[in-house]
């Protein structure tokens, strides 16, 4: 089995709809510029509140991708 190296970065995705949508937005956006995404781990969910109502859902993720040498 060949050895591999992966880099892990933290992303925050936002959505007006849901935490799931916020996570999807983060991964899809990162996928436009990062090659070979492997794993996305949701590490935190939060939201912003404005005038007593939910304004924005936010999902924080650790995303790994393979480092090419």
C-alpha positions as CSV (number, residue, x, y, z in Angstrom):
1,X,0.0,0.0,0.0
2,X,1.4,3.4,-1.0
3,X,1.8,6.1,1.6
4,X,-0.2,9.3,1.4
5,X,-0.2,12.7,3.0
6,X,-3.3,14.8,3.7
7,X,-3.8,18.4,4.7
8,X,-6.7,19.5,7.0
9,X,-8.2,23.0,6.8
10,X,-11.1,24.6,8.6
11,X,-14.0,26.0,6.7
12,X,-17.2,27.8,7.7
13,X,-20.2,27.5,5.4
14,X,-23.3,29.7,5.8
15,X,-26.9,29.3,4.7
16,X,-30.3,30.9,5.2
17,X,-31.9,27.4,4.9
18,X,-30.2,24.9,7.2
19,X,-27.0,23.6,8.8
20,X,-26.9,20.8,6.2
21,X,-27.1,23.4,3.4
22,X,-24.3,25.4,5.1
23,X,-22.1,22.3,5.2
24,X,-22.8,21.6,1.6
25,X,-22.0,25.1,0.5
26,X,-18.6,24.9,2.3
27,X,-17.6,21.6,0.7
28,X,-18.8,22.5,-2.8
29,X,-17.1,25.9,-2.7
30,X,-13.8,24.4,-1.5
31,X,-14.1,21.7,-4.2
32,X,-13.9,24.4,-6.8
33,X,-10.2,25.2,-5.9
34,X,-9.0,22.1,-3.9
35,X,-8.4,18.8,-5.7
36,X,-9.0,15.4,-4.2
37,X,-11.2,16.3,-1.2
38,X,-11.5,13.3,1.0
39,X,-13.3,13.8,4.3
40,X,-15.4,16.6,5.8
41,X,-16.1,16.5,9.5
42,X,-18.6,18.9,11.0
43,X,-17.0,20.2,14.2
44,X,-19.5,22.9,15.2
45,X,-23.0,24.2,14.4
46,X,-24.2,27.6,15.3
47,X,-26.5,30.3,14.0
48,X,-26.9,34.1,14.1
49,X,-30.0,35.6,15.5
50,X,-31.5,39.0,14.5
51,X,-34.6,40.5,16.1
52,X,-35.3,37.2,17.9
53,X,-35.3,35.1,14.7
54,X,-32.7,32.9,13.1
55,X,-30.8,34.8,10.5
56,X,-28.0,32.5,9.3
57,X,-27.1,28.8,9.9
58,X,-23.4,28.2,10.1
59,X,-21.5,24.9,9.9
60,X,-17.8,24.7,10.8
61,X,-15.9,21.8,9.1
62,X,-12.5,20.3,9.0
63,X,-11.9,19.2,5.5
64,X,-9.0,17.0,4.3
65,X,-7.5,16.7,0.9
66,X,-4.6,14.7,-0.6
67,X,-1.3,16.5,-1.0
68,X,0.4,15.8,-4.3
69,X,4.1,15.6,-4.5
